[in-house]
Amino acid sequence: MSLKEYTRIDTKQRFMDRISGNVYPRIISMATANPPRRYTQLEVIDLFGTKSPKIRKLFKKSHIKGRYLYLPEPGPDGTIHNETNHELLSKHLMGSIKLGTEVTRKCLSHLNMEVSEIDHIICVTSTGLLLPGISAHLVKHLKLRNDIQRTDIVGMGCSAGVPSLRCATESASAGGPGKKVLLLCIEISSSAYVNYETIQAAVVNSLFGDGATALLLETQEAPSNTKGPQVIGFESRILVEHMDMLRYDLFENEENKISLILSKELPYIIGNNIENVLYGLLDKYGLKKRDITHWVVHAGGRKVLESIKYNLGLSNHDIRHTMIVHSEYGNMSSGSVFFSLERLKNEEIAKKGDLGVLISMGPGLAIESGLLLW
């Protein structure tokens, strides 16, 4: 084939030719889980006993309809008490074990697989600190093999979903065909709630929800009938000059509780830098935006979604799953992007050869992207 003839081939076909013969890890199963109780925004604000008109307005005008949360039982006056640090950390441990156990069993049940078949477990969280980490507790409660490989990823916040998938992909690739890697994102966001009458606390309390996701990855030597996508590659940007726009702070309240700081400028900074990340990913594989069929974006908040949609030229249909996850679950930090991916999976519209892009963003300030192939 001459160079002139080759340049006429569309970019997607050229990409498929380029990766032909390569073996990439595949997401062979996935699942999600939430606490049993779902709260509307009005229920949450009434439980906090908030009287401030500004804060009540903040909750009422939210695009989030409800969230699944671990909240204490209300007292005689119908409100919940201000949880101590010990209670918040205990809730994080309890919720992580419950949701981690549930979502793992659900994920494996799709393939009638036993927990003994898992070779590596990767646990992600940013909503509480445990030592030992969540992975050790789940080895005990799920009765995983005592020679299983364990990795705990802490402190990457909302952006962690995509880079943790990269870690799972690298592990599955290094282990060779048949190695099964379980990736768990477990976020008990209510463990970072502080019941203070401030706008900063109210924004956090109105936005984040509790949830967990599980993805099982495997590198398969022979062509597989598994419908899950192959994970092709990643592209990241960290904007350290904007690091303070999204962070935990232990000194913003009198009780030294974890307090999440969110800057009003965050949506604009992400919007202004999102193209650089996306086109960095596409250029790496010689692709164009038109080659992407499916878009899976972290549900980071309405303004963030609008900024991403505008700057990437996406439609409401492109980010439909993310908009629904945001409305029905709120921001579940690292796992949100996989809640959207599960909705895409359940639609059963992804065809062989379709390409999809994952996007997450979070503290650092980090913007992460990944390329999937069905």
N, C-alpha and C positions, 0 to 999 in steps of 0.2 A: 504494500500500500504506500503510495506516495505521500509526502508531507502535506501537499495540497488537499488530497483526499482525506487525510486523517483530521485535518483542522475542520473539516465540514461535519464531522461526527459530533453530535450534541454532547454537552458536558457530562450529562448523567451516564450516557453509554461509555464515554471515555473513562469515567470513574469506575464503572462496573468492570471494564476490561482491566483496569489497573489493579483492582483487588481480587480479580479472579484467581482462584487457587489458594488464597489465604484463608486461614481458619480463625474466626473471631469468637470470643465468648458470647453466649446467648442467654437472654433472660428466659428461663424455661418455666418459671412460675412466679406469681406475685399475689400479695394479699394486703388488706388494710384492716385496722381495728381501731375502735374508739371506746371511751368509757360508756357505761350503760345509760347515763343521764345526759339529755340534751337540754340546753337552756336558751331561751330567747334573750335578746338584748335587754328587754324590759325586765325579765326575771332576774338577770344578773345585777342590774343596777338597783333593783329593789332589795335584793339580798345584801348588797353592800350598804344599804341604808343611806344612799347618797341623797343629799338635799340640794346640792349646788345646781342651779338652773343651767349653767354652762356645761357641766359634766353630763347632766341628764340629756341635754340637747345633743351632745357628742354621741352618746349611745343611740339615741332615737334616730338620728340622721344617717347612721351607719348603713352601708350596703350589705352588711352581714346580717342574715336573718337569725342565725342560731349557731351554737357551738357545743361540742361535747366536752365536759369539764369534770374534774374531781374537785368538788367544793364541799366544805363541811356542812353538816346539818344545821339549819337555822335555829336560833334560840327562841325563847318565848316571845320576843318582840318581832320575830319574823326575819331577823337579819343574821348574818354569819359573823363570827368573831374574827378579829384580826389575828391570823395564824402566826405562831412563833416560828423562828428559824428552824427549830427542831421539828415542828409539825410539817413545815414545808419540805424539808429534806426527807422526812419519813414518807410523805405523800409521793415524792419523786421516786423513791425506792419501791414502794408498794405498787404504784401505777406502772412503773417500768417492768416489774416482774409480771404483773397481770397482763398488760397489753403485749409485752414481748412473748410471753408464753402462748397467748391466744393467736397472735398473728403468725407465729412460726408454725403452729399446728395447722392453721388454715391454709397457709402457703404449701406445706408438704402434702396436705390431704388432696390437693388438686391432682397430684401425681401418684397418690397412694404410696408415698415414700416414708421411710422410717427416719427418726432423728439420728440414728446411728450412721446414716449415709452422708451426713454433713461433715465436710473436711475442715472448713474454716468458717468461723462466725465473726462478722464485723458489726459492732454496735456503735451507733451514732447518737449523740445527745448534746444539748447545750442548756438544758433547763434545770440541771442539778448536778452536783458533784458527788461521786461515790468512789470509795476506795475500800475493797476492790470494785472495779467497774461493773457495768451491767452485764457484760459477757460472762463473768465468773458466776454471778447470781443465776443467769439463765442456764449455764452448764449444770448447775445443781438442780434447778427446778424442772428442767426439761430432760434431765438425765442424759446429757450429751456425752460422747466419748471423752475419756479423760486425757486422750492424746490429741484432742482437737486443737487446731490453731485458733488463737483469739487475738482480736484487735479492737481496742476502744478508741473512738474518735470523739474528742470533746472540744468545744469552744469555737467551732466554725459557724455555728448559728444557722440561719436560713439558707445559706449557700451550700451547706454540707452535703446535700443530696447528690449533686452531680460529682464532686470530687471523691465522695465515698464510693460511688459507682465505679469511678476510675480505679480506686484501690481494689475493689472486688474483681474488676476485669483483669487487672494485672496479676492478682493472685490466681484466678482461674487459668489464665494463659500460662503462667509459670508452672503451675501444677500439672499441665498437660491434659489430654483428653480424659474425661470422666471425673475430674476433680470438681466437687460441688461446694460453692461458696455462698453462704447465706448472709445477705446484707440487711440489717435491721436499723431503721431510723425510729427512735422512740423519744417522743417529746411530751413531757408533762408540763406544759406551759403554765398551768395554774400554780406550779411550784415557785414561779417567779412573780406571782401577784402580790402587790402590797396594797393594803386597804387604806389609802390616804386620799384626802380631798385635794388632789392636785391634778392639773391637766395632763402632766407627764405620766403619772400613774394611770390615769383614766384611759389614755390612748392605748397603753399596753393591755389594760384589763378589758378593753373593748375589742381588741383585735385578735389576740392569740387563743388557740384552742389546743386540746390534748388529742394526740393520735399517734398511731404507729403504722409503719409499713414494713413489709418483708419482700425481698427480691431474691430469688434463687438463680445463680448463674452457673453455667457449665460450658466448657469447651468440648465440642463434639467433633470427633474426627471425621465421621461420615456425614453426608447430607441427612438432615433430620426433618421429620414431619412436624416438629415443634413449631407452633405459630409465633412464639415470642421473638422479638427482634434481636439481631446481633448488635453488639456494641462495638462501633468502629473506632472512635477516637474522641479527643477532647481539646478544648481551647479555654484558657483562663486569662483573666486580667485582675491584678490587685492594685487598687488606687490608694496607696498608703497616705497620700496627702489628704485624703478624706476619711481617715481611720476613725476619727472621733464622732462621725455622724451616726454610727450605729454601734453601741457598746454596752456592756454591763458596767455598772458603777456601784460600789459598796458603800459609798460615802455621801449619797444624795438624800439620806433620810436618817432620822435620829436613832433608829434601831439597827443600823448597819445591815439591812437586808439587801439582797440582790435587787438592783433597780435597773431596768432596761432604758437606755437613752436613745431616742429616735429623733433625728433632725428633720425639720420641715423641708429641707433642701434635698433630702434623699431621693425622691422620685426624679428630680431634674438631673442630678448627678448620674444616676443610673441610665436615664434616657439619653443623656449626652454621650455616654460611653458604650452603649449596648451594641451599636453598629460595628464598632471596632472589634468587639469580641466575636460577633456573628460572622463577619466577613473574614476574620482571621481563621475561624473554623472552616468556612467554605473554601477559602483560598488554599488551605492546606491540602484539600482533596480535589482541587480543580473544579469545584461545583459553583453553581449560581443559586441565588435565592429561589428562582423559579423551579429548581429541582426538588425543593422540599415540599412534601405533601402534608406532613403533620407537625404541629407546633405544640410543645408541652412546656408550660411556663410555671414557675413557682408562684403561688398565690400570695404575693407579698403585700397586698393592700390595693385598694381601688386606684389611688393616684399613681402608684408604681406601675400597675397594669396598663393604665391609660398612657403613661409615658412610653412604655415599651411598645405598645400597639402603634402609637403615633410615629415613633422614630424608626421602627422596622417596617412600617406600612402594612401591618397585619389587620385583618378584619375581626369583627366579633365572632364570626364562625371559626376563625383560626384558633382563637383562645377560649372557645366556648367551655371546654372542660375546666380550665382554670377559673373562669368566672363563676361557674357553679360551685366548685370547691370553696372558693372564697366566700360565696354567699351562704352555703350550707354548713361549713365547718370552720370558717375563719382561717387564720394563718397558723399552720401546724409546724412551722419552722422547717427543719430539714426534710421532713416527710411529705410536705405539701406537693412537691413536684411529682411524686410517685402516686399520690391520690389522683392527680390529673392523668397520669399515664395509665392507671388502672381503668379510668373511665373510657379512655381511648380504646384500650384492650376490649372492654365489655361491649363497645359499639360494633366490634367485629367488621370494621370497614378497611383496616390496613391490609393491603394486598402485597404479595410477594414482589419485591423490588422497590417498594415504597421507601422513601427516606424521611426521617423525622429528626427534629432538633429539640434537645432538652436545654432549658435555661433556668438557672437559679442565681440568686444574689444575696449577699449578706455581709456580716462584719468583715472589715479588712481595709478598705471596702472592696469586696470581691464580687466579680461577675464570672459565672462559670457556664460552660456550654458543652454539650455532647452530641455526637452524631449516631443515630440508630438506623439500621437497615433491616427491613422485614423480608 
